[in-house]
Structure formats: structure tokens, C-alpha cells
Amino acid sequence: MSAALPHAPARALNNLVTQGWNQLARVYNSPVLQRVAYQPPQDEIIEQLRIAGIRRIADVGCGTGILASRIQQELAPDLIYGCDASVGMLRQAQARSDQVRWINRQAENLGLDDGAVDAVVSTHAFHFFDHAPALTEFHRILSPGGLLAIVLNNPRSRFARLLQPTMVQGLAYFPPPDEMRTLVEAAGFRITEQRPVRRPIPDQLVPDILTVARRG
Ligand SMILES: C[S@@+](CC[C@H](N)C(=O)[O-])C[C@H]1O[C@@H](n2cnc3c(N)ncnc32)[C@H](O)[C@@H]1O
């Protein structure tokens, strides 16, 4: 990513979302928020990558770059991209690591070569994406047999009531687990695992689901 951070091409409502994240970027790294909400899914994703021995990875909707930087430090892959549509979030990410390749692009048009990576991972961002086009893009940039691992909240949980305002305004949509399977399979993937993320707090508080698949 260049120091000037060129703008990602905008989609209608997604532009609002990423502008919002520009504002939230400063508080996003707070230790409590990270420990309770964001770290457990990142631990799960790193374990998936470690077990599969994957060396070229894209973290899509990488935000402030915590997961991509952890992957860099803990797995020392050959190649790690951190991709996000928000310049504000990427500025925080850029300060975290100069070894991750930060890319200011939309998930639906990442600008990477066909088969450029062996894993696409995404935590707590997929609900903002245009789902089918994003999955088509992940399929395109993955090598055959490549790993897809996505974590997002389960809208069928009690916690889902808190998500309703964003869903109603069309800013985000959280596919329930069965719909997620259908979307992922329709894009040419084979689901290998789908289950709740393991957490140090009760599931009901942050009920997120890990979906893992392989590119056909
Ligand atoms: C809740 S943050 C999650 C960040 C990070 N994955 C984590 O777990 O800490 C959601 C991120 O998704 C990004 N985002 C939203 N829509 C996007 C899109 N269409 N393409 C790429 N990034 C997007 C936002 O800019 C924001 O940084």
C-alpha cells in the first residue's frame, strides 16, 4: 500500500460503513473489546492456518490489522495481505506492521491475481460485504483446494436483537449458518466445518460462527 492510500472504489451503502470505520478506528484496538470480542475468532483462524500449513494468505476486511499482523508474527508466512475498504482502519494497520501487504480495496474486487493465495480469512467483516460477489472474488484469488475461513455473528442468537438496527438500515446483513453454507457452496466451495467460536465467556454474549471451506 502506498503512503498516500488511494481510495477504494465505493459501493452505495458500503461507503457509509467504511466511513464509519474511519471514525471508529481509534477506539477499535481497546484491550477489553479485543479480548472479549475479536481475539477468540482470530485464535481459531490462526489454528486453522497452522494445521493446514498455509503460506500465502489474504485477510479481507482486516480492519486495524490485528489478525494479519498476528499471522505474520506467529506463522511467518511467505505472503500475507491485509485488505480493507477503510483508509482510517488501514492507517492503524500500517503502523502495526510493515511486513504485511496492506491493500485499500473492496472485498468484491481485491485486485489480486487469480490463484494468488492459498487461504482467504475474514473475521467480523463478511456481514458488510456484498456476499455473492465477495465469495466469487475469494474463489478467484484462491488456488485450487485453497482454504476459506469466515467468522461472523449468528443472527438467530439472542444477541441478534442488538444487530437489528444495522440490518434494518441495510448497512449489514448477517447470513444465518444454513444460509452461509448455501452461499459458500454456490460460489464453488466445499464446507469442511461449521461451528461456534470457542470463547472465555458464554456463547450467548458473542455468538459467532466459524465456517471453513475448501475451494473446489
Ligand atoms: C468490525 S471490523 C473487523 C476488522 C477485523 N477483521 C477484526 O476482526 O478485527 C469490519 C471491517 O470491515 C471493513 N469493510 C466493510 N465493508 C467492506 C468491503 N466491502 N470491503 C472491504 N472491507 C470492508 C470495514 O472497513 C472494517 O474495517
The ligand as an SDF file (V2000), in Angstrom:
LIG
                    3D

 27 29  0  0  0  0  0  0  0  0999 V2000
  -15.6630   -4.9970   12.6060 C   0  0  0  0  0  0  0  0  0  0  0  0
  -14.3270   -4.5450   11.5310 S   0  0  0  0  0  0  0  0  0  0  0  0
  -13.4520   -6.0860   11.6270 C   0  0  0  0  0  0  0  0  0  0  0  0
  -11.9820   -5.9140   11.4700 C   0  0  0  0  0  0  0  0  0  0  0  0
  -11.1310   -7.1660   11.6670 C   0  0  0  0  0  0  0  0  0  0  0  0
  -11.4380   -8.2060   10.7110 N   0  0  0  0  0  0  0  0  0  0  0  0
  -11.2020   -7.7030   13.0650 C   0  0  0  0  0  0  0  0  0  0  0  0
  -11.7410   -8.8080   13.2670 O   0  0  0  0  0  0  0  0  0  0  0  0
  -10.7320   -7.0220   13.9740 O   0  0  0  0  0  0  0  0  0  0  0  0
  -15.0650   -4.6120    9.8930 C   0  0  0  0  0  0  0  0  0  0  0  0
  -14.1520   -4.0920    8.7800 C   0  0  0  0  0  0  0  0  0  0  0  0
  -14.7420   -4.4300    7.5240 O   0  0  0  0  0  0  0  0  0  0  0  0
  -14.3940   -3.3870    6.6020 C   0  0  0  0  0  0  0  0  0  0  0  0
  -15.2830   -3.4450    5.4320 N   0  0  0  0  0  0  0  0  0  0  0  0
  -16.6050   -3.2050    5.3900 C   0  0  0  0  0  0  0  0  0  0  0  0
  -17.0790   -3.3970    4.1370 N   0  0  0  0  0  0  0  0  0  0  0  0
  -16.0120   -3.7630    3.3680 C   0  0  0  0  0  0  0  0  0  0  0  0
  -15.8570   -4.1520    1.9950 C   0  0  0  0  0  0  0  0  0  0  0  0
  -16.8900   -4.1820    1.1630 N   0  0  0  0  0  0  0  0  0  0  0  0
  -14.6320   -4.4980    1.5750 N   0  0  0  0  0  0  0  0  0  0  0  0
  -13.5550   -4.4990    2.4250 C   0  0  0  0  0  0  0  0  0  0  0  0
  -13.6510   -4.1410    3.7220 N   0  0  0  0  0  0  0  0  0  0  0  0
  -14.8590   -3.8000    4.1980 C   0  0  0  0  0  0  0  0  0  0  0  0
  -14.5520   -2.1340    7.4420 C   0  0  0  0  0  0  0  0  0  0  0  0
  -13.8760   -1.0440    6.8540 O   0  0  0  0  0  0  0  0  0  0  0  0
  -13.9600   -2.5800    8.7770 C   0  0  0  0  0  0  0  0  0  0  0  0
  -12.5840   -2.2890    8.8650 O   0  0  0  0  0  0  0  0  0  0  0  0
  1  2  1  0
  2  3  1  0
  2 10  1  0
  3  4  1  0
  4  5  1  0
  5  6  1  0
  5  7  1  0
  7  8  2  0
  7  9  1  0
 10 11  1  0
 11 12  1  0
 11 26  1  0
 12 13  1  0
 13 14  1  0
 13 24  1  0
 14 15  1  0
 14 23  1  0
 15 16  2  0
 16 17  1  0
 17 18  1  0
 17 23  2  0
 18 19  1  0
 18 20  2  0
 20 21  1  0
 21 22  2  0
 22 23  1  0
 24 25  1  0
 24 26  1  0
 26 27  1  0
M  CHG  2   2   1   9  -1
M  END
$$$$
